[in-house]
Amino acid sequence: MTLDGARGGVAFLTYVELVLGPTLSPRNVVVMDNLPAHKLPAVRAATGRTGATLNSNCTDLFK
């Protein structure tokens, strides 16, 4: 998937649904930073439907 220009929430949601989502399984952890597109409820829902764990705070992984 190639996109020219800035990536907004709709583009990221499309990526999650069509590219990332099909590769995820319940044992996977998805780490997202504070980019506003990562915080959209639809993005979190799409990630959650895969059964993968969503971790939006990377520092939690190193405690």
Steps between C-alpha positions, in 0.01 A plus 500: 500500500651830392362841591634834387492798732396523862330205667187582694263292705306362204819385325630336818167329565508362146853370562394333825196336342660385174868445576576470870178343626510183287850421630413527869406222738388500864859445619628821333558836666449816294692803625388844388647837585318827566430588137140630488409251225589214737254626762186479287236272654451327163872414482496358853184302421646360179812390685296353784287291264809298410540388861844661521591702807524873441767685696511872435768567760835346407645567845262238643697234314821579686380499861 
